[in-house]
Amino acid sequence: MPRWLVLLSVLFLLSDKASSSPGNTTITDLDPASLVNVFIGTTNGGHVFPGATLPHGMVKVGLDTDSPGNQAGYDANPIFNAIGFSQLHDSGTGGDISLSNFKLWPLAECNSFASCNTSLFFRKTLRKVLPNGSPDDAGSPGYFATNLSTGVQVELTASRRTALHRYTFPSSSREPRIVVDITNDGMNSATEPVVNINTTTGRVTGGARFAASFGPGRYNAYTCVDFKGDGYDFEAPTEYGVWLGNTPVQNSTQVIQLYSGFLSEIGALLTFPPSPNSIHTTILARVGVSFISSDQACANAESEIPNFDFDETVTTARETWNELLSRIQVDTQGVDKEITELFYSSLYRTHISPADYTGENPNWSSTEPYYDSLYCNWDTYRTLYPLMSLHDPEVFARIVRGMINIQQHEGWLPECRGATLQQWIQGGSNGDPILGEFFVKFHEHASALNVSANDLYTALLADAEEQPPNWNLQGRQTTVWKQYNFIPSDVYDSGGTATKQVSRTLEYSFGDFSISQVAKILNKTDDVTKYQARAGNFINVWNEKVTLPGNSSIKGMMQPRFADGQWNYTDPRHCSVNDPLDSTCYLDVTNHDGFYESSPMVYIPQDTAKLILLQGGNESFINRLNLIFDQNYFDVTDEPSQQIPFMYHYANRPGLSTQRSRMIIAESYNTSVSGLPGNDDSGAMASFAVFYLLGMYPLPATRQFLLASPYFPKVTFHNPLFNTTTTIIANNFTGNPQDGIGGTVFVKSVTVDGQSWHSNCYLDWDVFVKGSTVELELTSDINTTCGEGSDALPPSLSTGGYSGSI
């Protein structure tokens, strides 16, 4: 039996044990990584990376296919060929292929060295297929394996900046060979490639310049590949040479392409002596990667995986993942196994990005952490970072330090970033609510976490007050924002593109709300007044006269506006499934409708109480929410819709929020390879699912979490910074209706540490700081309320929330 089948058999036994154990079963006791299905969302547009990586690892080593949907390299559909095993990927992104660098490829048979197929098109092959029609692939956190139709078994694992490959060749392969592909990055964008072969050791070094996937610019990447026999030793490859296209040139050792034109393909080819001890030859390939130099790539590999120990590297990766995943534990009693698998798989994917590139920033020297693959903050600020607050504050602090350091060197906080390059901004300056989220929750510990409060606030003010030369890439259109208190449709600026004016107005407003919360902690009273006033600027794009075509009872919409105060018009159905023009709202200079990726029906401000007032009160607000769902304006694939299911809370109907959120999980998420409703968006959709399964929804840059009921009878959160464990217990838990409708799932009352809590609709951050025990009394009656007191409803700025002390 192949080694990876033995390993995976153990994992499946653990998973089965977790689903069938009696009593109050805590998943952590049984290895939470065994509940992670890395293949969820790997086809049908999920673009999930299923390969081997550490939490926030720079190296993400995995299989690449020739699927048209291979943004993360992999596709679970077995009709697509395998084309290589790359060291760098992103996960869940749209657009072009973001990273797919330095592919390795095993060749089991060639008639001769010169006849070997080295070009991607000619070397590609199918994977073996299992009787159920799935490709013969396997994976778990820190490990990936596949069986190619050529008979070669491939296994992959990783440290932070180094990948380790294990290639087991069939017994018929007497001259096992490995291709090192320097140039194929998924977009055919490589220029100025360099390849070198050390004939004494077989070490291959090289690099090239590659194009950004979601913005302008080019980046340098480098690699260093060493080889070793598994179970036997050899001094050097028996044959070597560089290749161009599909032509290997034996005994050649170097290619340096000095001019910047595009070449098709360049790399190295090596032949290894067969194992004298086994009928199967197994070759280990250690691949260091760097954005600085090939020498640093070699140093990374030598320091991180010095002994080529594959099993030890897998074990270390798994232990690292288990420690992280076990910080949130669930009781699985009475819970369907698929729900537990969905939960831990989603939690796992929230820690793939952003990536820790510390020590690999070629743009400036710094002792601060550097995180990349911020792809993009617009996707992740709503749910990913608030989830990190609950269980991983130290890494959150490092990411914040890295973002501040970027602002110190580039002038503004990063928004979208990949492979060390600035990329296109999707919305506003969404680094602001990320820094706000961190500081609101951890300001008392900022110094201990090496985060300077002064530097953090300075970075926020740079976004708020200074306009960059190109606000398509960083910062905001600040001058116009401050002049008009909204972004007009007809003001053109050489510093950026005149699009997304309405959605940017709402996002700038939320950015300023976040800054006001930081200013309040720092006792900057004038700034509190200033930024809270600017947080209300969303009102300036609310047109109370616009109605939904065909339904005049739905009145009042966010709308584009001219600089002179007159209204422009965008059909409220625009950019929805009901749009009669089938418009798109993506990053397009010709899009002048004012909205990005969502319709006027779902773009909402952060002040929900004010929105209810604008829409005519609770009944009108609930009717509009119902219509948004019933007529499919709600878009589960896109982030602006994420909070909408929980907005019934603000109208004192939390049972409706619970019902809607559970229906979304039932209809849109499962554990299949097509189990996501769209791109995972660097973990944004994963963190969204985690919160829904926990029965919570975060309010970024605040100290509140909206509350529903979890899918588990008990959930515990361990926060290593506070060294506290918070427990949420769902009393009367009777399971989860499969269709999400009905059940004993509605919160009737809440106690915290045995005392009646003032709201059934939200929890305060102090609950998680102290390590409290929260008990929910559940009922089957959907007509629950938030409670009776003045502070039972979730806070909003316009009703006095967030304006007092924190």
Secondary structure by P-SEA (a helix, b strand, c coil): ccaaaaaaaaaaaaaaaaacccccccccccccccccccccccccccccccbbbccccccbbbbbcccccccccccccccccccccccccccccccccccccbbbbbbcccccccccccccccccccccccccccccccccccbbbbbccccbbbbbbbcccbbbbbbbbcccccbbbbbbbccccccccccbbbbbbccccccccccbbbbbccccbbbbbbbbbbbbbcccccccccccccccccccccccccccccccccccccbbbbbbbccccccbbbbbbbbbbbcccaaaaaaaaaaacccccaaaaaaaaaaaaaaaaaccccccccccaaaaaaaaaaaaaaacccccccccccccccccbbbccccccccccccaaaaaaaccaaaaaaaaaaaaaaaaacccccccccccccccccccccaaaaaaaaaaccccccccccccaaaaaaaaaaaacccccccccccccccccccccccccccccccccccaaaaaaaaaaaaaaaaaaaaaaacaaaaaaaaaaaaacccccccccccccccccccccccccccccbbbbcccccccccccccccccccccccccccccccccccccaaaaaaaaaccaaaaaaaaaaaaaaccccccccccccccccccccccaaaaaaaaaaaaaccccccccccccccccaaaaaaaaaaaacccccccccbbbbccccccbbbbbbccccbbbbbbbccccccccccccccccccccccccccccccccccccccccbbbbbbbccccccccccccccccccccccccccccc
